[in-house]
Amino acid sequence: EGPRGKNEGGCARFHLLRRDGERAEKKRKEGAKESGKERRATMSAKYDRAITVFSPDGHLFQVEYAMEAVKRGTTAVGVRGKDSVVVAVERKATAKLQDAKTVRKLVQIDDHTCLVFSGLLADARTLIDRARVEAQSYRLTMDEPASVEHIARYIANIQQKYTQSGGVRPFGVSTFVLGFDGENPRLFQTDPSGTFSEWKANAVGRNSKTIREYLEKNFEDTEGRATPILALKALTEMVEPSSKMIDVAVLTKGSPTTYLSNEEIDAMLKEIEEEKASKLSRQAIST
């Protein structure tokens, strides 16, 4: 019994020591995790003050913050059809006595080119003015209108310059540049990092991810009235379906930009609601 008791006592001490060791190791890991979080927070605070300095993990924090500013802006949806390009924009809430036309997100760049933006209004105004000057300068120099791609690249180049220069900050704006190059409808997007790309359909601004997912599931080549209806279907996934909250612009070949009236938007929204109701009733019957 004596040796057996000694063995049992030794086993108990062994288990206690192992348990204490496991606890110490757990505390060490938790401490390392917390210190890692602190290091990342310190790193962010250290590297997000200068636009021209990369963080060790390859981030330009000020550019990322500018993209966050875009995500907080009003929502815009662009859809390219066979014969037109359409943008539907959430209308920004204005003060009761303010003229809503002074804060419109849809602007004309040239006869055949239009721009819509999401983000900071003042930043967008600067880009719009410079894009308009470039469009007229190109027309005077080349004796032909600037292509939609040229205007999109010009805006993206300006945005990119403001990501690598000292004493400035990035533009807190993402834009859709749309129009026609010859017979072809074009839809380009630019973002604060200075990249630009062409899209069949896309969304920017608040809740843009949800709307983009809807477009990925439901996009098809449309023409005529079906194109603005698709844009409205996507936008009203996250925006109140009312003409008081939505602006729609349609560009067609050889015609000036058409801004749909409240009556036309309400008629399309009513058609969308009826289609949804009909689909729900069919599903209920089938079940």
N, C-alpha and C positions, 0 to 999 in steps of 0.2 A: 504493500500500500504506500509506503514511503516514496519509492521511486516514481510510482504512478501519480502520486500527488504532486511531486516535483514537475513531472512532465505536463500535467494539466495546468499548473501555475505558469510554466514556461509558455505554453500555447496561448493562455489568456494574455500574458504580457505581449506576446508576438502580435496577436490580433489588435490589441490596444495601440501598439506602436504603428502597425500598418494603417489603422483607421486614422490616427493622428497624422501620419504621412500623407494619406489621401486628402485629408482636410487642408493640410498645408499646401499641397499641390493645387487643389481647387482654388484656394485663395490667391495663389501666385498667378494662375491663369486669369482669374477675374481681374486682378490688379493689372496684368499685362493688357487685357482687353480695354479696361478703363483708360490706361495710359495711352493706348493706341488711339482711342477716341479723342483724348485730349490733344494728342499730337496732330491728328487730322484737323481738329478744330483750330489749333494754333497755326497749322499750315495754311488753312483756308484764310484765316485772318491775316496771315503774313503775305500771301501771294495774290489776294483779291484786290489789293490797293493799287497795283500797277498793271495797266493794260498790256504792257509790252513784256511781262515776265511770265513764263510758263511755271506752273507748279511742278514738283518732281514727278507726279503721275500724269503729266501731259495736259493739264487743264489750263484754259484761259478763263478765269472765274468771271471777269467782267463781261465777257461775251456770253457766257452761260446765264448771267443775271439779266442781260438784255433780252435773251430768248424767253426768260421767265416773264419779263414785262410784256412781251408779245402774247404769251399765253393768258395774261390777265385782260387783254384787250377784247373789244367786241368781235363777235364771230363773223367770218366771211367764208363763203363757199363759191368755188369756181368750177364750172362744168364746160367742157368743150364738146360741142355737137358736130354733126356732119356739115351743117350750113350756118352755124352760129357759135358764139361764145357767150356764156351767161355767168353773171356773178349775182349772188344774193347775199345781202349784208344785214346783220342785226343793226337796227337803228339805235344810236346812242341816246340815252335819256337826257333831255335838256330841261333847263329851268322854264317855268311857266311863261315868262316874258322874253325868253331867248329865241332868236330866229334860228330854227333848226337847220336851215340851208347853209349856215356858216360853219357847221360841223359835219358836213356830209363826207362820207368815207369813199365815195365814188367820184373820181375826177377824170377829166379829159387831158391826155398828153398831146395827141395829134389827131388829125381827122380820122385816122384808122386805128388809133391806139388809146386804150383806157387803162386806168390804174385804180386798184382798190387796196386798202391797207388795214392792218390791225396793229395796234400798239399806241405809241405816243404821238398825239396829233401834231405837236410842234416839230418833232423830228421828221415826220412825214412831209410836212409843208416844205421843209428845206430840200428834201429829195425830189419832191414834185416840181418845184421851181427849177431845179438844176436839170431835171429830165426834160422839161419843156424847152428850156434854152438849147439843150443838146439836139432835140428833135428839129427845131427851127434852123439851127446852125448846120446840121447835116443836110437839110433840104436846100439851103442856100448854096452849100459847097458842092454837093453831088447832083443837084437838080433832080432829086427824087426823094420820096419820103424814107425815113429811117425804118428799118425792119423792126418788128416787135422784139426779136431776139437781140438786136443791137441796143434797144432801150433797156431791156432787162439786164444785159451785160454791163451797160454803163452804170446803172443804179447799183448793181452788185459790186462793181469795182470801187465805187465811192464808199459803200459800206465796208468793204474789205480794208481800205486804207485806214479807216478809223478803228481797226483792230490791232494795228502795229505801229502807231505813232504816239509819241509821248505828249502828255498834256491835253489829250482828248479822251472821249469815251465813245463806245459803240452806239450806233443808232438803235433805239428800242422799237424797231419797226420791221414787220415782214410785209411784203407786197405781192400782189398778183398783177402782172402786166399782161394784158390780153388785147387781141386784135387780129387782123388778117395780114398775111404776107402773100400777096397775089390771090390765089383761090383758096389758100389754106388757113383755117382758123388756128390760132396759137394761144397757149396759156402757159405763162412762166411764173415761177415763184422765186423771190429772193428772201434771204433772212439776214439777221444781224451779223453773222459770221462772214458774209460776203459771197456765199455760194448761191448759184441760181440753177434751176432745172425746169424742164418742161413736163407738164402733167396733162392727163386726160381729165382728171377731176381731183380736187384737193380742198382742204379746209385749213384755216389758220384762226388763231385767237382762242377764246375761252371754249372749252369742251371740244376742241378740234379733233382730238383723238377718237372720240365716240362717233363724230360725224364722218371722219375718214373711214372708220370701220364699216359704217353704213354704206358709204359709196363703194367700198371694195366689194361688198356683197351684192349691191344692186345696180352697179354701173352697167350701162349698155350704150352702144352708139345710137344716139337719138337725133332727131331733126325736127324743125318746126316748133310747135308749142310744147312738145314733150321735153325739150331741153330745160326751159325754165321751170317746168313742173318737177323734174328730177332735182334741180337745185333747191327748190322750195321744200320738197320732201326731206332732203338731207338736213337743211337748216332747221326745219321745224321739229326735228328729233330732239333738239335742245333749246329751241327758242319758241316763245309764245306764238302760235299761228294767227297773227293779226297784221293787217296792212299798216297799223300804227307802229309796229315794231320792226318792219322789214322794208328794205329798199332792194329793187331788182333792176339790173341794167342788162340789155341785150344788144350785142354787136352782130350785125349781118353784113355780108359782102356788099360793098358799094353804098352802104347806107350809114347815116350818122348814128351815134349811140342812142338807143331808145330806152327811156326810163319808164317802166310800167307804172300806170296810175294806181291809186289805191283800189279803185273798182276792179281793175284787171287782176291785181294780186288777190283780192278777196274772192273773185270768181275761181281762180286757180286753187286757192286754199279750200274753198267749198267742195270743189271737185275731188281734191285729195281726201278730205274727210269722208265724203260719200264712198270713195273707193275703199277706204279702210273699213267703214261700216259694212259694206257689201262683203268684203273678205272675211270679216268676223262672223257674219251671219252664215256664210257658206261653211266655215269651219264648225260652227255650232250644229248645223244640220248634219254634217258628215260624222260628227261624234255621237 
